[in-house]
C-alpha cells in the first residue's frame, strides 16, 4: 500500500486561497444581489399601494425584466446560488411592477 505524498506548503496555501476566494466571491455576490434586489422593493410597494404606474417606463421594465430572466437562467446554468436567489426575487419584484404597468397603464 503506497501512501499519497503530503501536499507541499505552497499547494496547501494555494488550496486555501482558492477556497477563500470562492467564499469571498459568494459573499460579494450575495451582498450585491441583496442590495440590488432590495432596491426594487420601494417601487413595488408604491405601485401596489397607489396603483399608479404613469411615471414608469414600460420599455425599461420590459427590457430590464427580460434581462433579469436571463441572469436567472445564467445562474441556474452555473449553479451559482447568489445569482439564482437574487435574480429570482428581483424577477418577482420587477415582474409585479411590469404586470401592474400593463394592467393599469
C-alpha positions as a LaTeX table, in Angstrom:
\begin{tabular}{lrrr}
\hline
Residue & $x$ (\AA) & $y$ (\AA) & $z$ (\AA) \\
\hline
Unk1 & 0.00 & 0.00 & 0.00 \\
Unk2 & 1.50 & 3.31 & $-1.02$ \\
Unk3 & 0.64 & 6.48 & 0.78 \\
Unk4 & $-0.01$ & 9.65 & $-1.12$ \\
Unk5 & 2.69 & 12.23 & $-0.57$ \\
Unk6 & 1.77 & 15.10 & 1.69 \\
Unk7 & 0.96 & 18.27 & $-0.18$ \\
Unk8 & 3.61 & 20.95 & $-0.13$ \\
Unk9 & 3.06 & 24.13 & 1.90 \\
Unk10 & 2.67 & 26.02 & $-1.38$ \\
Unk11 & $-0.05$ & 23.63 & $-2.52$ \\
Unk12 & $-1.84$ & 24.00 & 0.82 \\
Unk13 & $-1.67$ & 27.80 & 0.58 \\
Unk14 & $-2.99$ & 27.70 & $-2.99$ \\
Unk15 & $-5.87$ & 25.43 & $-1.98$ \\
Unk16 & $-6.76$ & 27.64 & 0.98 \\
Unk17 & $-6.56$ & 30.74 & $-1.22$ \\
Unk18 & $-8.92$ & 29.15 & $-3.77$ \\
Unk19 & $-11.39$ & 28.20 & $-1.02$ \\
Unk20 & $-11.20$ & 31.69 & 0.47 \\
Unk21 & $-11.64$ & 33.26 & $-2.96$ \\
Unk22 & $-14.73$ & 31.17 & $-3.59$ \\
Unk23 & $-16.15$ & 32.17 & $-0.22$ \\
Unk24 & $-15.32$ & 35.82 & $-0.89$ \\
Unk25 & $-16.90$ & 35.59 & $-4.34$ \\
Unk26 & $-20.08$ & 34.12 & $-2.85$ \\
Unk27 & $-20.13$ & 36.78 & $-0.14$ \\
Unk28 & $-19.69$ & 39.59 & $-2.67$ \\
Unk29 & $-22.36$ & 38.11 & $-4.92$ \\
Unk30 & $-24.77$ & 37.70 & $-2.03$ \\
Unk31 & $-24.31$ & 41.28 & $-0.81$ \\
Unk32 & $-24.59$ & 42.69 & $-4.35$ \\
Unk33 & $-27.67$ & 40.59 & $-5.07$ \\
Unk34 & $-29.31$ & 41.59 & $-1.81$ \\
Unk35 & $-28.73$ & 45.31 & $-2.35$ \\
Unk36 & $-29.84$ & 45.39 & $-5.99$ \\
Unk37 & $-32.90$ & 43.28 & $-5.20$ \\
Unk38 & $-33.96$ & 45.30 & $-2.17$ \\
Unk39 & $-33.66$ & 48.45 & $-4.28$ \\
Unk40 & $-36.85$ & 47.45 & $-6.12$ \\
Unk41 & $-38.97$ & 46.92 & $-3.01$ \\
Unk42 & $-39.94$ & 50.61 & $-2.54$ \\
Unk43 & $-41.03$ & 50.85 & $-6.19$ \\
Unk44 & $-43.15$ & 47.72 & $-5.91$ \\
Unk45 & $-44.70$ & 48.95 & $-2.67$ \\
Unk46 & $-45.52$ & 52.39 & $-4.12$ \\
Unk47 & $-47.07$ & 50.96 & $-7.29$ \\
Unk48 & $-49.01$ & 48.35 & $-5.32$ \\
Unk49 & $-50.29$ & 50.95 & $-2.86$ \\
Unk50 & $-51.23$ & 53.68 & $-5.37$ \\
Unk51 & $-51.94$ & 51.53 & $-8.44$ \\
Unk52 & $-50.26$ & 54.36 & $-10.35$ \\
Unk53 & $-47.70$ & 53.42 & $-12.98$ \\
Unk54 & $-47.99$ & 56.57 & $-15.08$ \\
Unk55 & $-44.39$ & 57.66 & $-14.49$ \\
Unk56 & $-42.85$ & 54.22 & $-15.06$ \\
Unk57 & $-41.30$ & 53.41 & $-18.42$ \\
Unk58 & $-42.87$ & 50.30 & $-19.93$ \\
Unk59 & $-39.96$ & 49.74 & $-22.31$ \\
Unk60 & $-37.43$ & 49.97 & $-19.45$ \\
Unk61 & $-39.31$ & 47.42 & $-17.36$ \\
Unk62 & $-39.78$ & 45.08 & $-20.34$ \\
Unk63 & $-36.08$ & 45.12 & $-21.19$ \\
Unk64 & $-34.93$ & 45.00 & $-17.57$ \\
Unk65 & $-37.27$ & 42.16 & $-16.57$ \\
Unk66 & $-36.16$ & 40.17 & $-19.62$ \\
Unk67 & $-32.52$ & 40.79 & $-18.65$ \\
Unk68 & $-33.18$ & 39.61 & $-15.10$ \\
Unk69 & $-34.74$ & 36.45 & $-16.53$ \\
Unk70 & $-31.54$ & 35.82 & $-18.47$ \\
Unk71 & $-29.42$ & 36.46 & $-15.34$ \\
Unk72 & $-31.55$ & 33.89 & $-13.54$ \\
Unk73 & $-31.03$ & 31.37 & $-16.36$ \\
Unk74 & $-27.28$ & 32.10 & $-16.26$ \\
Unk75 & $-27.21$ & 31.49 & $-12.51$ \\
Unk76 & $-29.08$ & 28.22 & $-12.96$ \\
Unk77 & $-26.63$ & 27.03 & $-15.62$ \\
Unk78 & $-23.69$ & 27.87 & $-13.33$ \\
Unk79 & $-25.40$ & 26.59 & $-10.19$ \\
Unk80 & $-24.47$ & 29.91 & $-8.54$ \\
Unk81 & $-26.88$ & 30.36 & $-5.63$ \\
Unk82 & $-26.25$ & 34.09 & $-5.06$ \\
Unk83 & $-27.14$ & 34.78 & $-8.70$ \\
Unk84 & $-30.13$ & 32.41 & $-8.64$ \\
Unk85 & $-31.71$ & 33.72 & $-5.44$ \\
Unk86 & $-31.12$ & 37.41 & $-6.13$ \\
Unk87 & $-32.47$ & 37.22 & $-9.65$ \\
Unk88 & $-35.45$ & 35.03 & $-8.77$ \\
Unk89 & $-36.55$ & 37.60 & $-6.17$ \\
Unk90 & $-35.75$ & 40.53 & $-8.48$ \\
Unk91 & $-37.72$ & 38.85 & $-11.27$ \\
Unk92 & $-40.73$ & 38.54 & $-8.96$ \\
Unk93 & $-40.45$ & 42.21 & $-7.94$ \\
Unk94 & $-39.91$ & 43.63 & $-11.41$ \\
Unk95 & $-42.48$ & 41.25 & $-12.84$ \\
Unk96 & $-45.01$ & 42.62 & $-10.35$ \\
Unk97 & $-44.30$ & 46.21 & $-11.41$ \\
Unk98 & $-44.44$ & 45.19 & $-15.07$ \\
Unk99 & $-47.75$ & 43.39 & $-14.59$ \\
Unk100 & $-49.23$ & 46.38 & $-12.77$ \\
Unk101 & $-47.93$ & 48.71 & $-15.51$ \\
Unk102 & $-49.59$ & 46.56 & $-18.17$ \\
Unk103 & $-52.80$ & 46.36 & $-16.14$ \\
Unk104 & $-53.09$ & 49.99 & $-15.02$ \\
Unk105 & $-51.23$ & 51.72 & $-17.86$ \\
\hline
\end{tabular}
